[in-house]
Amino acid sequence: METALPPTPTLADLPAPPPGRTGWPWTEGSAPLPERMEGGREWPRISIITPSFNQGHFIEETIRSILLQGYPNLEYIIIDGGSTDNSVEIIRKYEPWISHWVSERDRGQSDAINKGFRLAHGDIIAWLNSDDTYHADALRHVAEAFAADPECAMIYGGCDIIDEQGRLNTRYPTRAFDLKILITRWNFIPQPATFFRRDVYQAVGEVDVDLHYSMDRDLWIRIGRQFRTKLIEPVLADIRYYDDCKTAAISRAGRKERLMICRKYGGSIFSRVYRQFILDEIRIRMSIVRRAGRREG
């Protein structure tokens, strides 16, 4: 049973931004959308999940980039893992416009995402991590793309890579969907800019809680093996890379996950993922040998 949604806020409704913060989504917001789409159809309900843990430095910007979409059928859910910083204080500031939130210990990011999706009622669902942001009008582009192609199961758009201060570094390298490349070479689907139908997610199964770095790639593969997926032109989101972030800190465990996924879905031992893993292992072992030699000397 669907629950009533909080009101769609305007810029004037939300708390004032912190001193010195300007531009989107601090002093600028998307224009409110009309009550119905062109042709009189209802806007599809979109459910966004934000998994979070101790991201008080960034989460307010994430929250505002979602709420200020001006989207009239938005369900927003935050699953916080029991943060000990100021995250909960920030979430409470925006509570009137959040459909559901909780702060409690969980098994990590994948578990938090699954908990959020179990609560979601949207026709279209996605997750946005608490240090990433949507671009203005992102949800309008997504809703219109799904409406124009009802048989499409998953849509992803462009994504900018930004630094800790929000400065643009480069554009995430996307391409048209190719399952073989996704399995054996690289993840060309930017997670913050990816949306999929809830019934498709239910058909392929939840995010794998045993994966901590490549759970998105694993889900994209499972969807892409059974359903049609496509790239759309608009740039929808920012993904933040910085020294302390999980993405930038991908370790040997992350490389092993990529290798495991490649093997799980039938990737060849001659694939790029295998070659890269072997090269990385050789570099690590050579580094250990060199350090041991210096100590002995």
Secondary structure, DSSP 4 states (H G I P E B T S, - for coil): -PPPPPPPPPTTTSPPPPTT--STTTT--PPPPPSB-TTSPBPPPEEEEEEESS-TTTHHHHHHHHHTT--TTEEEEEEE---SSSHHHHHHHTGGG-SEEEE---S-HHHHHHHHHHH---SEEEE--TT-EEPTTHHHHHHHHHHH-TT--EEEEEEEEE-TTS-EEEE----S--HHHHHHT---S-GGGEEEEHHHHHHH----TT-SSSHHHHHHHHHHHHS-EEEEEEEEEEEE--TTSTTTT--HHHHHHHHHHHHHTT--TTSHHHHHHHHHHHHHHHHHHHHHHHHH-
